[in-house]
Amino acid sequence: MKDCALITVPSDPKYLSVIRSVTVTMGGLSNMTDSVIEDVKLAVDEACANVIKHAYRGDTRQKIVVKFKLRKKGFEVIIEDSGIKARPELIAGRDLEEVRPGGLGIHFIKRTFDVFQFDEKKTKGNRLRLIRYLGGGNEDRNLGQ
Amino acid sequence: MKIEILDSKGLKVMSVTGDIDMYSSPDLRKELMQLVRKKVSPLLVDFRGVSYIDSSGIATFVEGLKNMMTYGGKLRLIGIPEKIMEIFCFAKLDRVFEIYGTFDDACNN
């Protein structure tokens, strides 16, 4: 069996802590530093929060499936829902120079993962694929700057 | 997440511990806005016990600050852990909030 783990949780914000815990555990099994694991935890949390907010519009009775894959090339997370289809071309964070509530989550995801890609083949709902490449100096990049 | 509202040296201090996320930030917002409605200033927020914050938590503090600015209120954040400070810096919010290392520093300004 490949190095992977899969969890299914209700689309209720109270389960985001469960997703974060599994993310940290799986991150610990990869070669990522603690600092990078924290960034990955935030990014996965934000992606799942977006599913609850946008794909399910706050409906807590649906489900979110999160799959973690430990690959030689990197740490891969696949997040699936059966909600409203995302329109990737419309997904953009706010200008960081603009001070207002909201619009930061997508920045936290994209600064951490090298790949942010919706699977166009999925007909109902969404399948978001996130990959953080390991090695090649990526572990040392300072995400705080 | 737990929130305590304390009076210290005549100042209101909101002490937050635990994770601030999409689940807990509505409670944070409720507590913060109650103080904002009372036009508390300065309001000190003790971050030393905060283990995690997401964009919804940050948005709550940005909203609180913007509301406080309408009456000239001061929102001072104290003891932000390094990893959380990195998030504030990334979002360029370290330029917007008054951030202090210690309670005494926040009181003396």
HADDOCK unambig.tbl for C-alpha pairs under 7 A between the chains (distance, minus, plus):
assign (segid A and resid 13 and name CA) (segid B and resid 22 and name CA) 5.90 0.50 0.50
assign (segid A and resid 13 and name CA) (segid B and resid 23 and name CA) 4.78 0.50 0.50
assign (segid A and resid 14 and name CA) (segid B and resid 23 and name CA) 5.34 0.50 0.50
assign (segid A and resid 42 and name CA) (segid B and resid 54 and name CA) 6.60 0.50 0.50
assign (segid A and resid 49 and name CA) (segid B and resid 22 and name CA) 6.96 0.50 0.50
assign (segid A and resid 96 and name CA) (segid B and resid 91 and name CA) 5.89 0.50 0.50
assign (segid A and resid 96 and name CA) (segid B and resid 92 and name CA) 6.54 0.50 0.50
assign (segid A and resid 100 and name CA) (segid B and resid 62 and name CA) 6.37 0.50 0.50
assign (segid A and resid 101 and name CA) (segid B and resid 59 and name CA) 4.15 0.50 0.50
assign (segid A and resid 101 and name CA) (segid B and resid 60 and name CA) 6.89 0.50 0.50
assign (segid A and resid 101 and name CA) (segid B and resid 62 and name CA) 5.54 0.50 0.50
assign (segid A and resid 101 and name CA) (segid B and resid 63 and name CA) 5.80 0.50 0.50
assign (segid A and resid 102 and name CA) (segid B and resid 55 and name CA) 6.84 0.50 0.50
assign (segid A and resid 102 and name CA) (segid B and resid 56 and name CA) 6.99 0.50 0.50
assign (segid A and resid 102 and name CA) (segid B and resid 59 and name CA) 5.40 0.50 0.50
assign (segid A and resid 104 and name CA) (segid B and resid 55 and name CA) 5.78 0.50 0.50
assign (segid A and resid 105 and name CA) (segid B and resid 55 and name CA) 5.52 0.50 0.50
assign (segid A and resid 144 and name CA) (segid B and resid 86 and name CA) 5.08 0.50 0.50
assign (segid A and resid 144 and name CA) (segid B and resid 87 and name CA) 6.65 0.50 0.50
assign (segid A and resid 144 and name CA) (segid B and resid 89 and name CA) 6.62 0.50 0.50
assign (segid A and resid 144 and name CA) (segid B and resid 90 and name CA) 5.30 0.50 0.50
assign (segid A and resid 145 and name CA) (segid B and resid 90 and name CA) 6.03 0.50 0.50
